[in-house]
Amino acid sequence: MPNSSAKKVAFAAFIGTTIEWYDFYIYALASVLFFGQLFFPYDNPFLQVLGAFATFAVGFLSRPLGAIIFGHIGDRLGRKKSLIITLLLMGIATTCVGLLPSYPQAGITAPILLVGLRILQGIAVGGEWGGAVLMANEHAPKGLKNFFSSFAQWGSPAGNILALLVFSYIISLPTDKLIDSGYWRIPFLVSFVLLIVGIIARITLTESPVFIESAKKQASLKQKESVPIIEVFKQATPILILAICANVLSFSGIFSNTLMIGYTTMALGIEKKVIVDALFWIAMVHFIAQPFISYFSEKFSATRFLIVSAVFAMASVFLLFPIIQAGTKTSFIIGISLNVLCYSGFYGVIAGYLSRVFPARIRYTGLSMSYQACAAIFGSLIPLLGGYIIYENGTNWLPLALFYCGLAMLSIISIYLLSGYHYYDE
């Protein structure tokens, strides 16, 4: 049975990543729904759309920098220190977004400040994920490591639910009231309250026993301290590349959220509020299903479970699109939930799977870089390429489905190849 320390760390990982993902999702939703009008010229709709999605992508591109900075802190000074700093940085940056002036108020200064804060958000998330996963994984008992690691992943649907709850109210407001009266600021200012809760949860944690043991071992050997990111590239470049590609399907959440908003509103002509309301219930399905699926996965080989989950996710998109063509909230909930159920199995297990690829001395950096480099490459490209596919093909959903399948296949091949490498059991 897991001890109380392991349970406490898992809970703190869940709370912390819930806050991080809440911040991420409110930015993603705001980018799609109204950031173009707020921070870019009124007389150029194309520039509004392009600018909104570009600022969204900037956050992904800055994530590897966060992985390097906080990976170094986590591998050399401790997981706990790194996690507290990343949460503070993310919470403060998100709160400041809610205080920004709009383009009509400040001109070009407004988007510049927005991009700057988005970069800080990306750096914070770049260091957050790996630390949360490792703290949960390294405190977990044997036989439950994938399950405990999934608590960090569980924060994604929880943060999504919180974001959608807030947006379900403000999206119902008239555009002029939403923008001119400043109601759009509410989701970002709420982040400060959540930040306090997260800091309290994390400041009481004990340091990872694996990190403590690794630090003692290095001290006894009297080895000269090196830069973790350099060690990763020297010792584990092939594993890092495969881990980056294995993570690709983890970002299909963008597909079921951001791209589905774009597809249903642009191609099907559905009101934004209808799809936002549906996404709330879809996030609930993800939230409820993921811990059960992650626990169930412990009965099987992680490699086999991940590959089967990815195959099911590929198949589900060919059911998703025909179902949502009905254009109702119910059809959106049913169609997208099928995909999310398959995806949640993969998403819940991949963190624990990859956390055992790298040795403890460079694990924070290696794990973070594998996820955040993937975020920078695919997390930024998926919405841009997906948006282009929607724009070019309209209601023809087959190219979008094949695009998703291509992402899943890349993960499947990489996981299969990774299975031939040694896994560390610390």
N, C-alpha and C positions, 0 to 999 in steps of 0.2 A: 504493500500500500504506500502511496506517496506520503511523505511527511508534511507537516504544516508549512515548513519553509518553501517547499516546492509549490504547494498550492498558493501561497502568498505571492510568490514570484510570478506564477502563471496569471494570477488575477491582476497584478500590477502591469504585466506585459499587455494584457487585454485592455486595461484602462488607458494606458499610455498610447497604444496604437489606435484605439478608438478616437482619441483626441486628435492624433496626427491625421488619421483618415477623414475625420470630420472636416478638418481644415482643408485637406486636399479636395474633398468632394464639393464643399461649398464654392471653392474656386472654380472647379470644373463646371458646375452648374451655372455659376455666374458668367463664366466665359461664353457658354452657349446662349444664355438667355438675355443678358443685358450689358456685359462689359464693353461690347463694341460701341454701343450708344453712349456709354459713360466716359470712356477714356480715349475715343478716337473721333475724328472730324465728322460732324453731322451730315455733311454734303457728299460723303463718299461711302456708300453702303459696303462696297467691296473691301475697302480699307478697314472698315469696322470689323467685318467677319475675319479677315486675314489677321488683323492686329490682335483680336481676342484669342484666336487659336494659337498665334505665335507666342503670346505671353504665357499661355498654358504650356506650350512646348518648352519654353525657357526653363521652367521649373524642373522638367525632366533632364534637360541637358546639364544642369548644375548639380545633379545628384551624385555623379561619380566623385566630384570634389569633396562632397560631404562624406562619402565612403572613405576617401583617403584620409581626411582630417580626423574624423571620429573613429575610423578604424585604427589609426595610430594611437589615439587616446585609449581606446578600448583594449588594444592588445598590449600596451605598455603601462598604462596607469590604472586600468580597471574598467569593466563593463558598466558598473553603476555610475561612475563619474560621467562617462560619455552619454549615458541615457538621460541624466538630469539636464545636462547642457543642451542636448538636442531638443528636448521638450520645451525648455525655456525659449530657445531660439524660434521654434516653430510657432509657439503661442503668441509671442510678442510680435513677430512679423505679420501673422494673420490679423491680430488686433489692429495693427497699424494700417492694414489695407482698408479697414472699416473707417479710418480717419482721413483717408486721402481726399484731395479735391478732385473734381471732375475736369474733363477737357474744357468745357465752357468757362470754368472758374480759373484754371491755371494754365491752359494751353498745353504745349508740348511737355511741360514739367510733369503733368499728371501721368502720362504713360511711362515716362522715364522712372518716376518713383514706383509705379506699379511693377515694372520690370525688376527694379532693384529689390523690392520686397519678395517678389516671386523667386528670385535667385536665392535669397536667404531661406525661403521655404524649402526650396529644392535641396540646399545644403543640409538643412536640418533633417529632412526625410531621408537623405542619403546616409546619415549616420544612425538614424533611429531604428530602422527595420532590423538590421543585422544584430544590433545589441539586444533588442527585445526578444528576438528568436533565440539568441544564444543564452540569455539569462534563464529563459524558460527551459531550454533544452539541457543546459548544463546542471540545472538543479533537479531535473526529472529522474525518476528511477528507471532502471533498464526495463525494456519492454513497453514503455509508455512515452518514449522520447518524441516520436512523431506527434502523438496526441497532445503533449504539453507544449510543443513548439507551435501547434496550431492555434493556441490561445492568442499568440501575437497576430496571426492571420485573421482570427475572429474579430479583431478590431475593425477590419475593413467593412463588413456588412453593418456592424454596429455604428460606425461613423457615418456610413451612408444613410442609415435610418435617421440618425439625428439631423443630418443635413437636409434630408427630404422633409422631415417634420417641420423644420423652420421654413423651408422654401414653399411648402404646400400652402402656407398662409400668405407669404409676401407675393407669390406668383399670381394670386387671385386679385391683387390690387391693380387698378388702372396704371398703365405705363407712366403717365405723368406724375401720379402720386408716388409710385415706386421709386422713380428716379429723382424727381424734383424735391420731394419731401424727405428724401434720405432713408426711406425704409429698407433700401438695399443694404445698408450698413449693419443691420441687426444681426445677421448670421455671423459676421466677422467679429463684432464686438462681444458676442456670446462666448467666443473662443477664450477670452480672458478668464471667465468664470471656470470653464473646463480646465484651463491651465493650472489653476490653484489645486483642483481636485487631483490632477495627475501628479503634480510635484509632491503632494502629501503621500500619495501611494508609492512613489518611487524612492523617496528620501529615507524610508524606513526599511528598505531591502538590505539583505546581506549580500556581500560580493559573491560572484560565481566561484564555487569550490574548484572548478577546473582551472580558472584563471589563477587562483591562489597557488595551486599545486604547480602550474606551469611557471609562475614567477619564481617560486622557491627553487625549482629545478634549474632554471637559467642562472639564478644567483649562485647556486652551488657549483655550477660549471664555470662560473666567472667568465662567461662569454661576453664579448663586446656587443652592446646594444646596436641593432641595425634598424633601418627604416622598414616597417612591415610591408609596404607596397612594393619595395624593391625585392624583398624576400619572396613575395607572392609571384612576381614575374620570373625570378630566378628559379624557384623550386616547383612552381605549379602552373605555368602558362597554359599547357594543354587542358588541364582540368578547369582552369578559369574560363577558357573559351567555351568549353562544353557546358559549364554551369551557366554562363551567360545565355546560351542558346536554349538550354533546358528551361529557363525561366520565362521564355517568350509567352507561353500560354497563360502565365500568371497575369499578364496585362490584358487578357481578353475581357476583363471587367470594364475596360474602356469601351469595348464593343457593345456590351449589354447595357451600358449607361449612356455615355456621351454620344456614341454613334447611333444608338436607337432613338435618342431624342432628335438627332439630325434627320434620320431616315423617316421617322413617322411625321415630323413636322414639314420637312421639305418635299419628300416624295409622296406621302399619303395625305398631306394637308390637314393633319390632326392638330387640334389646339394643344399648346404646350402643357397646360394644366392637366390634361387627360393623361399624357404619358408620364408626367412627374408624379401624379397620384398612383399610377400603376407601378412605377419604379419603387415606390415605398413598400408595397406589398411584395414585390419581387425581392427586395432587400430583406424583408422579414423571412421569406422562404430560405434565403441564403443563410441568414443568421441562425435560424432554427436547425437547419440541416447540417451545417458544417461540422459542429462538434461531434455529432453522432457518426457522420461519415468518417471523420478523422479517427475516432476511437475504433470503429469497425476495421479501418485499414491496418491496425496493428496485428490483425490475424493473418495478414498476407505479406508477401515480399513487397517492399516499398516500390521497387522498380516495376514489378508487374502491375501493381495497383495504379501507379501514375500513368503507365502506358494505356491501360484499359480505360481509365477515366478520360484521357485525352481522346481516345477513339470514340467514346460515347459522346463527348463534347462536339466532335466533328459531325457525327451523325445527327445530333440534335438541331443544328442550324437548318437542316433541310426540312425539319418540322416547324421550326420557329417561324420562318417567313410566311409560309402558306397560312398559318394560324393567325398571325397578326394582320393579314390583309383584310380581315373583317373590320378593322378600324375601331374596335371598342376597347374600353379599359379592361374588360374581362379577357378578351383575346390577347391583349398585350401581357397580362399577368400570366396566363397559361403558357403562351408561346415562349416568352423570355425565361420563365421559371424553369422550363424543361432544360434549357441550355445552362442556366445557373446551377441547377442541381448537379449536372455532370461536371461543370467547371469547379464547383466548390470542393469536390473530392480532390481534384488535382491541386487546387490552391491551398487546401489545408495541409497537405502532406509534403509538398515540395520544399517547404522551409526546413523541416526536420531532416529530410533526405539530404539536402545540400549542406546542412550544418556539419555533417560528418565527413565531408570531402577533404577539408583542410585541417592540418595539425593545429593544436590549441594555440601555439605561439603566434600564428598569423591568421587565426580563424576569423576573427572579427573583420579584419580587412578583406580577406579572401571572399567570405560570404557576402559582405556588403558590396564589394566591387562586382561580384557576379550578378547581383540583383539590380544594382543601380546603373551599371553599364548597360544592362538590358533595358532599363527604364529610359536611359538617355537615347538609345538607338531606336527601340521599338515603341516605347511609351510615347515618344514625340511623333514618330512616323505613323503609328496606327490611326490616330484621329485625322491626320493630314491626308494620308492615302485613302482612308475610309471615306472622308468627306468628299474627296475628289471622285471616288467611285460612285457615291450617291449622286453627286452633281451630274456626272456623265451618263448614268444609266437610269436615273429616275426610279420608277417602280419595279424595274427589272432587278430582282434581288440576287440572282444567281452569281454575278461577279463578286458581290459582297460576301456571299456564303463561301465561295472558293477562296477568297482572300483569308477568311477565318481558318479554313482547312489548311492552308499553306502555313499559317502560324503554328497550328497544332502539330503538323508534321515535323516542323523544325524541332519542337520540344521532344517529340517522341524519339526521333533519331538520336538526339543528344543524350537523352536519358539512357537509352540502350547502350550507347558508347561509354557513358560514365560508369555503367554497372561493371565494367572491366577493371576499374581502378580500385585501389585499396581504400577502405573506409576506416576512419579512426573512431575508436569506441570510448575515448575519454569522456 
